[in-house]
Each structure stands twice: as C-alpha cells, then as structure tokens.
C-alpha cells in the first residue's frame, strides 16, 4: 500500500486549474489537499493519503518530514525551498526538487546518497523582489505537469533503488524551444553546516521587503476602486482630466485590465523610459491631467509612484490594485 502525505493550507482557485490538473471546477473554494486526496483515491483507492492542512514551517517541518521516506518539493518560494532542504538534510531524506517560471523548468534530486543539496545550487537566496513570482512573470500551463512528471519519475526510481537518478545533475527544460540541458552539481565543501531549522523568511530578507513595501504604500496617497470606478465612468463620458497607468507586466495586462488604463510596466519606469512616457501622457492635456497608478495589489504601483515623485510627478495609488477591482467592481476580470 502506498503512503502519501500532502502538505498545503490553500484553497482551489479558478486560476489554478490550467496548471494544477489534480483539481476540477467543482473544487473551487475548497481545500486543495482534500481535492488532491479524492483524486488520488479515484485513481488508486489502495493509496493511504495523509493530510497536513498547515503552513509548512520551522515548527512542524521535522515532525512532518520524519514520517516519510522522501520529499517531493513543489513549492514556489525561496523560504520554503530552503526549509524543505534543511529539514531533509537534518533527517537524511531525499528531496526531489522541481521549479518552474514562464517557459522554463528545472528538476533534480537533492540530498541523496551523498549527493548535493539545495544550498550547493543556491548558497544564498536572491534579494527580495529580484525574482518575479509566477503571478507576476506567468507560467505556461503545461509546464508544471512536465516538471511534475519528471519528479514523479525520480520518486519511483528512488523507491526502487534504481540507478541513474538526477542526483548530481540539474535538468533544465525550455518549453519554448523544446530543449533539455543538463548541468553537473557537486557538494560544496564550504557550504554551511545545517544544525537546526531557522527563520527562513528572515534568512531570505522577507520581513525587510514587506516592511519596505508597506512603507512605500503608506507614503503615497490612495484611491479606492469605488472612487476609481467613478473616474472611469467620467472618462467614458468624455472627461480627459485623469490618466490611469497600469504598471504590471505585459502578460498580466493580457489577463485583464481596468478601462482606460495605459500600460507602462514598472521595469520601464525603473529604467527611466517609463517616467518620460508618463510625463508626456500627462502633458497631453495641457498639463492638467491627474495621475492614478495601479498594479495587481498595490505594491508595485506604490514603488512606481515613489520613483515618479522623485522626478516631480505626483499621483494616487489604487488601493488593492486590479485584484480589488475584480472583487468589488468587475468580477469578469480573472484573479491570478
């Protein structure tokens, strides 16, 4: 009898369905782990599926991982990846790793038969905000299935004690060019010795990044989506005294947009080109237009407004971004 443990505390969202095919529309709004359990039992009722409906943390990781022979890591953030790795190292459990971004994925096996672990690949986490999330950068819907299937293959090989696992090899897949590459991985004799689990959000600089984001948002005046709706109605009626700027990425723009918004991605504002574009758009109405900026949830737009302010351009930040707009004004815009 197979024994599987699932750790998750999220619920199924409609935006998950194109890439997390273990779920269906009937499970939207319900716990992911229950959906996954029921689907696994439909495929093989002899599997023993154990649910851990908790946030995987330094407080519970060792207790959970100790119950199983190996871990398949499908997490999507650096703090949890380091946590999974360190728990596996401390308990001497293989870690079958996979990650995805846009059109690219990678897979390997960590901490297996003396092979390298995650810290040999990434000794230090990247600065917060350096690597966009999947929500910001997007992901090809079939990619998680491809990388997940590779991980499942490695799990089976480890269980069987078969040779030729991905231990010591990082498999890179580019779905856009349909090419696989392979990099050699070796244990680094200078890597830090893992003696205990730590605060991984602190290790990855998350608290500082959150505090900075909150400070940026609090430093700029805000407008609610209800107030923004009044402005878009006036623009629809012919008013020209407001400019709505969307600083999300182009792929997010394609998912959905607020009426009359103009796309000026944050990276363009950061490199200066976007600043001049916003300035020219504001000056198009004899310099009397007022600026409103939004992103997905308000963080990037606050950062953009901080940069614009340094260039002498003031504006309002849309509280909650297009997510709040979707929830309160136009539910036809998908949440992602």
Secondary structure, DSSP 8 states (H G I E B T S, - for coil): --EEEEE---BB-GGGTTT-TT--GGGBTSBHHHHHHHHHHHH-TT-EEEEE-S---TTTHHHHHTTSSEEEE---SHHHHHHHHHHHHHHT-EEEEEEEEBTEEEEEEESSTT---HHHH-SS---TTSS--HHHH-B-TTHHHHHHHHHHHHHHHHHHT-S--SBTEEEEEETTTTEEEEEE----TTS----S---HHHHTTHHHHHHHHHHHHHTS-EE-HHHHHHHHHHHHTT--SEEEEE-S-HHHHHH---TTEEE--HHHHHTSHHHHHHHHHHHTTTT--EEEEE-SSSHHHHHHHHHHHHTT---EEETTHHHHHHHHT-TTS---
